[in-house]
C-alpha cells in the first residue's frame, strides 16, 4: 500500500513542479513590466531635471511653464492605437502598441492585460486585452466607468 502511494506521489510531482514554475514565471513577467514602467518614469523625470538645470539661473518669472511629456504608460490613452489591436496579434505586439499594462489578471494560457486610470474620485477609464496562448482573442476598448 505504501509503495502505491509513493509511486502516485512520484508520478504527480512533475506536474506540480511545472504549475509552480508557470506561476513563478508569470510573477516574474509582471515584476519586469513594473520595473520597465518605473524605469520609464524615472528616465523622464531625469530628462525633466536635465532640461531645468540650465534654466536654474534664469529668474522664475522668465521661465515658461513646460507641458508634461507623454509617457509610455499613456500610449494606451490613444483610441487609434486600440483600433490597431486585432485578434491574432502577439502579446509583445500589443505591449509595443499600447505600452505596458497597468496590471494583469489570470495566468498562461489565458490572461487579461488591463489598462486603467482613475478619473477624479468618481470613476475610471479602463480597457483590456484578453490573450490565449499569448495571442489576442478579445479587445475591450477603454470606456469611462
C-alpha positions as CSV (number, residue, x, y, z in Angstrom):
1,X,0.0,0.0,0.0
2,X,2.8,2.4,0.9
3,X,4.5,1.6,-2.4
4,X,1.4,2.5,-4.3
5,X,1.1,5.9,-2.5
6,X,4.8,6.6,-3.1
7,X,4.5,5.8,-6.8
8,X,1.5,8.1,-7.1
9,X,3.4,10.9,-5.4
10,X,6.4,10.4,-7.6
11,X,4.2,10.5,-10.7
12,X,2.3,13.6,-9.6
13,X,5.4,15.6,-8.6
14,X,6.5,16.8,-12.1
15,X,3.0,18.3,-12.8
16,X,3.0,20.2,-9.5
17,X,6.5,21.5,-10.2
18,X,5.5,22.7,-13.7
19,X,2.5,24.5,-12.3
20,X,4.7,26.2,-9.7
21,X,7.2,27.2,-12.4
22,X,4.3,28.7,-14.5
23,X,3.2,30.8,-11.6
24,X,6.7,32.0,-10.8
25,X,7.3,32.9,-14.5
26,X,4.0,34.9,-14.5
27,X,5.1,36.7,-11.4
28,X,8.5,37.5,-12.8
29,X,6.9,38.8,-16.0
30,X,4.7,41.1,-14.0
31,X,7.6,42.3,-12.0
32,X,9.6,43.0,-15.2
33,X,6.7,45.1,-16.5
34,X,6.5,47.0,-13.3
35,X,10.3,47.7,-13.4
36,X,10.0,48.8,-17.1
37,X,7.3,51.3,-16.2
38,X,9.3,52.6,-13.2
39,X,12.4,52.9,-15.4
40,X,10.5,54.9,-18.0
41,X,9.0,57.2,-15.3
42,X,12.5,57.8,-13.7
43,X,14.1,58.4,-17.1
44,X,11.5,61.1,-17.9
45,X,11.9,62.6,-14.5
46,X,15.7,62.7,-15.1
47,X,15.2,64.3,-18.5
48,X,12.9,66.9,-17.0
49,X,15.6,67.8,-14.4
50,X,18.3,68.0,-17.1
51,X,16.3,70.5,-19.1
52,X,15.5,72.6,-16.0
53,X,19.2,72.7,-14.9
54,X,20.4,75.2,-17.5
55,X,17.4,77.4,-16.7
56,X,18.1,77.4,-13.0
57,X,19.9,80.7,-13.2
58,X,17.0,82.4,-15.1
59,X,14.5,84.2,-12.8
60,X,11.3,82.1,-12.3
61,X,9.2,84.8,-13.9
62,X,11.0,84.4,-17.2
63,X,10.6,80.6,-17.4
64,X,7.7,79.4,-19.4
65,X,5.7,76.6,-17.9
66,X,6.5,73.3,-19.6
67,X,3.9,70.8,-20.8
68,X,4.3,67.3,-19.4
69,X,5.7,64.9,-21.9
70,X,3.7,61.8,-22.8
71,X,4.9,58.7,-21.1
72,X,5.0,55.1,-22.4
73,X,2.2,54.5,-19.9
74,X,-0.1,57.0,-21.7
75,X,0.2,55.3,-25.1
76,X,-2.9,53.3,-24.3
77,X,-4.9,56.5,-24.0
78,X,-4.9,57.0,-27.8
79,X,-8.0,55.4,-29.3
80,X,-6.3,55.0,-32.7
81,X,-3.8,52.6,-31.0
82,X,-6.6,50.5,-29.6
83,X,-8.2,50.3,-33.1
84,X,-5.0,48.7,-34.4
85,X,-5.2,45.8,-31.9
86,X,-6.6,42.8,-33.7
87,X,-7.3,39.2,-32.8
88,X,-4.3,37.1,-33.5
89,X,-1.7,39.7,-32.6
90,X,1.0,38.6,-30.1
91,X,1.3,39.9,-26.6
92,X,4.5,41.6,-27.5
93,X,2.9,43.5,-30.3
94,X,0.1,44.7,-28.0
95,X,2.6,45.9,-25.4
96,X,4.6,47.7,-28.1
97,X,1.4,49.4,-29.4
98,X,-0.3,50.2,-26.1
99,X,2.6,50.2,-23.6
100,X,2.9,48.2,-20.5
101,X,-0.5,47.3,-18.9
102,X,-1.5,48.8,-15.6
103,X,-2.0,45.2,-14.3
104,X,-2.6,41.7,-15.5
105,X,-5.2,39.1,-14.4
106,X,-5.1,35.4,-14.9
107,X,-2.2,33.1,-16.0
108,X,-1.0,31.4,-19.1
109,X,-2.7,30.0,-21.2
110,X,-5.4,32.7,-20.8
111,X,-4.9,36.1,-19.2
112,X,-6.0,39.7,-19.5
113,X,-3.9,42.8,-19.8
114,X,-5.7,45.6,-18.0
115,X,-5.3,49.3,-18.8
116,X,-6.9,51.7,-16.3
117,X,-6.7,55.2,-14.9
118,X,-8.7,56.8,-12.1
119,X,-10.6,59.9,-13.2
120,X,-11.1,62.3,-10.3
121,X,-12.6,60.3,-7.4
122,X,-15.8,59.4,-9.3
123,X,-14.8,56.9,-11.9
124,X,-12.1,55.4,-14.0
125,X,-11.2,54.8,-17.6
126,X,-10.5,51.2,-18.4
127,X,-9.9,48.8,-21.2
128,X,-8.5,45.3,-21.6
129,X,-7.0,42.8,-24.0
130,X,-7.6,39.1,-23.4
131,X,-4.9,36.7,-24.5
132,X,-4.9,33.0,-25.0
133,X,-1.5,31.3,-25.5
134,X,-0.1,34.9,-25.7
135,X,-2.3,35.8,-28.7
136,X,-5.1,38.4,-28.7
137,X,-8.6,36.8,-28.6
138,X,-10.7,39.8,-27.4
139,X,-10.3,43.6,-27.1
140,X,-12.3,45.9,-24.9
141,X,-11.6,49.5,-25.9
142,X,-11.4,51.8,-22.9
143,X,-14.6,53.3,-21.6
144,X,-15.4,55.6,-18.7
145,X,-16.8,53.6,-15.8
